[in-house]
Amino acid sequence: MGREKVDPLSEEQEANLQKLLIAVNKLRALYGKPMYVTSGYRPASVNAKIGGGKKSAHLTLEACDFADKDRSLTNFCTDDILEECGLWAEDFRIATTWLHVQIREPKSRVSGRTRVFIP
């Protein structure tokens, strides 16, 4: 989308992007079906316009959202799969038509899940 041209990435963001790409590509390989990104890097100006959280992992290139209207990707993402990929997922009851995954370990967890968190 060219956002990095207007808001160049820092070295930390570049490093985060490399880690995120490794993790989501592992998930994609395990899932074995197409996955469509709906949100990736969000500079602060974009994040504010869409009402994103002030500490969103999208700001630091530690998160990615995928379209998931039929919930097939979400249903695939067990704790074991997420752990194997080095990812955490936003509570599936909140992200109802997409899957938000991130490489940043969250502070909260959904009861009974180790890799699903409440934002």
N, C-alpha and C positions, 0 to 999 in steps of 0.2 A: 504493500500500500504506500510505500515511500515515506512512512512516518519517520524513519531513522534519518532521512535527509534533512527534515525540518528540525528534528530533535535528535542529534547524533547520539549514538550509544556510548556509554562509558565502558571502560575496560571491565568493570564488574558486570555490567549488563551483557557484554559480549561473552564473558565466561559463563554467566547464567544461561544464556541462549544455547551455548554448546551443550551444557548439561541437560537442559530441557529437551533439546532435539534428540539426544541419545535416548532419554527416557520415553518420549512419545513415539519415537520410531520403534522402540522395543515393544511398546503396547500395540502399535499398528501391526507389527509382524506377528505377534501372538493372536491378535484379533482376526487377522487374515481377510479383512474386508475393507473397502474404502472408508476413510474417515475425513470429514470435512470441517476445517477450522472455521469457526465463527468469530473468534476473538483471540488475538495474540498480544503483541506489544501495544501498550496504551501509554503514550506520553501523558503527563499530568493534565495538559489542556484537554485532551480527548477523554481521559478518564473522568474529569469533572463534568464535561458536557453530557456524558451518558449516565451520570450518577453513580459511578464506581466508587468503591470504598477508598478512603484516604490512604490506606496501607495495602491496597490491592497488590497481589503478586504479579499482576499484569504490568505494573509500573516498572518492575525490576527484571522483567523477562523470566519470571519463575513460574508462569502459568499460561495455560492455553485452554480454550473452550472448543468443543466439538459439537456439531449438530447431532441431536439424538432424539428425534420426535417419537420414534417407535420404542425407545428405551433398550434397544438391543445391545448397544455399547455399554450402557450403564449396568445392565444385567450381567454382562460379561465381566465387569470389574469387581471381582471378589477381592477380599483383603489380600489373599495370596498373590493374585495377579498384580495388584497395585504395588505390593511390596517387592515383587520380582522386578518391576520396572522402576522402582524408586520414586513412586508417585503417591500423592494423597488426593482424594476426590472430595469435592463439596457435597454436603448432604443432598442425597438424591430427591428428597422431598422439597427442597428449595429450587434446585436446578431441574426443572420439570421437562424441558424440551432440549436440554443441552447437557453435556458432561464437562464440568470444570475439573481439570487436573492441575496439580502444581508440584514442584520439586521442593518447595519450602515446607518444612514440618510445621503444622499448625499447633496452636496452643489448646484447642478444644477437640473433642472426639464425640462421635455419635455413640450412644450406649450400645455396647456389644460389638462395636466395629473398631479396628485398630487403624485403618487407613481412610476412614470417612470422617469429615469434620463439619462442624457448624461454623459458618463464617461470622 
